Amino acid sequence: MYKITYTACFLKSFNRLTNDEQLTFQNKMKIFIENNHPSLRNKKIKGHKDLYESSLNMDIRIIWYYENQIIIVLIDIGHHDILKRY
């Protein structure tokens, strides 16, 4: 089981989400921490050695990386177009 930490950028972006989107995040994070379920569609971001993306739904994405074997750092969250920043 992983420990999760957040960057300031992530928290700022998270606060811009609607209440429903924030609730979806909370529900999906339970799955993410426990077993990295396939519904999250985790994958590496092309062109980046250490960055990954996960899907909360068909529109909301989380950008993250492994800090070591037990910590995942969430660096951004938002609509699908946030991938253009990375």
N, C-alpha and C positions, 0 to 999 in steps of 0.2 A: 504494500500500500504506500502511495506517495504522499508527501507533504506538499501543500500548495502555498505559494507566495505570489504577491502581486506587485507590479510596478506602479508608480504614480500615474503613468500614462494609462494603464489598464483601468485604474480606479476612476480617472476622469472620464474615460470613454464609457465605462459601466454606468456611471451616473447619468449619462445622456440617453440610455436605453429607457424604453417604456417600462412600467411596472410589470406587464405581462412578459416582456423580454427578460427582465431581471429574474422573474420567477422561473422561467424556462432555464436560464443559466444555473440557478440554484439546484433545480432538479437534475439537470444533466451532469453537474459537477459530482453529485453523489455517485453516478454511474462511472464517471471518468476516474475518480479516486479508487473505487473498488475494483473495477476490472477492465477499464478502457474498452467499453462495449463498441462493437462494429458500427452501431448507429451513429456514432460520433464522427465517422469517416476521417480518422486521423491520418495525416500524411505529411511528408516533408514538403516545404515550400521550395519549388524549383529555383535553383541558383543560390540557395543558402544551405550551408553545410549543417547548421544546427537549429534552424527554425522549423517549426511545425504549425499546422493549422488543424483545427477541429471544427466541426459543424454542430451548432446547437439545433438548427433547423435549416431549411433551404436558403435562408438569407443571412443569418447571424453566424459569424466566424470568431474563433478565438485564436490568437497567435501566441505561441509559447515555445519554451525550450527546456531541456533537462539541464539542471545545474550540476547534478551528480546523480548517483543512483537512487536517491530518495526524494529529491526536490524537483518540482516542476514550477517554473516561473512563468506566470501569465503576463504577457507584455502589452496586449491590446485586445479589444473586443469591439465588434461593430458589424455593420452590414457588409455584404460580400465585397464591396469596393475597397475595404481596408487593405485587401491583399495588394493593391496597387502601390501601397506605401512600402512594401517589403519585397 
